[in-house]
Amino acid sequence: MSMKFGKKFAVISMCLAVFMMLSVSLTACGNDKEDNGKKVEVNLFIAASLSDSVDEIKADFEKRKPRN
């Protein structure tokens, strides 16, 4: 009996995990056509060892999409 419960639990857990990943990824989809020029601030809480990498990513992003 415990084997059946284990399989059901695993299947339900996997389905829930897939549903949650899809939900999060789909909420990230936005409408890029409405760019009204509003400034957006993003706060990152990262480890100190990643600060150089994030600075490089920030510089690359600002080159691709400069502020007005």
VOBA-1610 file (N, C-alpha, C; in pm, whole numbers, padded with zeros to 5 digits, always signed):
BEGIN
Met+00081-00120+00000Met+00000+00000+00000Met+00086+00126+00000Ser+00197+00124+00070Ser+00281+00242+00077Ser+00346+00272-00057Met+00368+00171-00140Met+00427+00192-00272Met+00330+00268-00361Lys+00201+00236-00354Lys+00102+00308-00432Lys+00095+00454-00389Phe+00100+00476-00258Phe+00096+00613-00207Phe+00219+00689-00253Gly+00333+00624-00250Gly+00457+00688-00293Gly+00454+00729-00439Lys+00400+00642-00525Lys+00390+00675-00667Lys+00292+00790-00689Lys+00178+00785-00621Lys+00079+00892-00636Lys+00139+01025-00588Phe+00208+01021-00476Phe+00268+01143-00422Phe+00371+01199-00519Ala+00453+01110-00579Ala+00554+01155-00674Ala+00491+01218-00797Val+00386+01156-00848Val+00318+01208-00967Val+00253+01342-00937Ile+00186+01350-00824Ile+00122+01477-00786Ile+00226+01586-00764Ser+00337+01551-00701Ser+00443+01650-00677Ser+00502+01700-00807Met+00525+01610-00902Met+00580+01650-01031Met+00482+01739-01107Cys+00355+01703-01106Cys+00254+01785-01173Cys+00247+01924-01111Leu+00251+01929-00982Leu+00247+02058-00913Leu+00371+02141-00945Ala+00487+02078-00948Ala+00610+02150-00980Ala+00606+02206-01122Val+00558+02126-01217Val+00549+02172-01356Val+00448+02286-01366Phe+00335+02273-01300Phe+00234+02380-01301Phe+00291+02510-01245Met+00364+02501-01135Met+00421+02621-01073Met+00526+02684-01164Met+00610+02604-01228Met+00711+02659-01319Met+00647+02727-01438Leu+00542+02667-01493Leu+00473+02729-01605Leu+00404+02858-01562Ser+00346+02858-01444Ser+00278+02979-01395Ser+00377+03094-01380Val+00491+03065-01324Val+00592+03170-01304Val+00647+03217-01437Ser+00674+03125-01528Ser+00731+03166-01656Ser+00631+03245-01739Leu+00504+03211-01732Leu+00405+03284-01811Leu+00375+03421-01753Thr+00389+03439-01624Thr+00367+03573-01567Thr+00480+03667-01603Ala+00595+03612-01643Ala+00707+03696-01684Ala+00686+03752-01823Cys+00593+03695-01899Cys+00565+03745-02034Cys+00489+03876-02023Gly+00538+03974-02092Gly+00472+04103-02085Gly+00447+04160-02222Asn+00390+04276-02226Asn+00363+04344-02351Asn+00471+04451-02370Asp+00565+04424-02459Asp+00674+04518-02482Asp+00633+04635-02569Lys+00514+04629-02628Lys+00469+04736-02716Lys+00438+04863-02639Glu+00401+04850-02514Glu+00365+04967-02434Glu+00485+05012-02352Asp+00576+05081-02416Asp+00693+05136-02347Asp+00669+05285-02330Asn+00616+05322-02216Asn+00580+05461-02194Asn+00692+05542-02131Gly+00812+05487-02125Gly+00927+05562-02076Gly+00936+05574-01926Lys+00856+05500-01853Lys+00864+05506-01708Lys+00990+05436-01659Lys+01052+05494-01560Lys+01172+05436-01501Lys+01132+05319-01412Val+01202+05209-01428Val+01175+05090-01348Val+01298+05061-01265Glu+01279+05038-01138Glu+01390+05008-01048Glu+01384+04860-01010Val+01498+04794-01020Val+01508+04653-00986Val+01606+04639-00871Asn+01564+04577-00763Asn+01651+04553-00648Asn+01697+04408-00649Leu+01828+04388-00642Leu+01883+04254-00640Leu+01948+04229-00505Phe+01919+04118-00446Phe+01982+04075-00322Phe+02070+03956-00358Ile+02200+03981-00369Ile+02292+03878-00417Ile+02408+03864-00320Ala+02482+03756-00338Ala+02603+03735-00260Ala+02709+03834-00306Ala+02796+03874-00216Ala+02900+03971-00248Ala+02991+03921-00360Ser+03009+03790-00370Ser+03096+03735-00473Ser+03038+03751-00613Leu+02911+03781-00625Leu+02848+03798-00755Leu+02836+03943-00799Ser+02881+04036-00717Ser+02860+04178-00749Ser+02932+04219-00878Asp+03052+04167-00904Asp+03122+04201-01028Asp+03045+04150-01150Ser+02994+04029-01140Ser+02917+03972-01252Ser+02791+04052-01278Val+02723+04090-01172Val+02599+04167-01189Val+02630+04305-01247Asp+02741+04366-01209Asp+02779+04494-01267Asp+02803+04481-01418Glu+02864+04369-01461Glu+02885+04346-01603Glu+02752+04327-01676Ile+02662+04253-01615Ile+02529+04231-01674Ile+02455+04364-01685Lys+02464+04445-01582Lys+02398+04576-01582Lys+02453+04664-01695Ala+02585+04667-01710Ala+02646+04748-01815Ala+02603+04699-01953Asp+02599+04568-01972Asp+02555+04512-02101Asp+02410+04547-02129Phe+02324+04538-02027Phe+02182+04573-02044Phe+02167+04721-02080Glu+02242+04807-02012Glu+02230+04950-02040Glu+02282+04986-02179Lys+02378+04909-02231Lys+02423+04932-02369Lys+02314+04896-02468Arg+02243+04787-02439Arg+02139+04741-02531Arg+02013+04826-02523Lys+01983+04877-02405Lys+01861+04956-02389Lys+01896+05081-02306Pro+01951+05182-02372Pro+01991+05302-02297Pro+01870+05381-02247Arg+01894+05453-02141Arg+01787+05539-02086Arg+01768+05659-02175Asn+01648+05713-02175Asn+01617+05831-02257Asn+01664+05955-02190
//
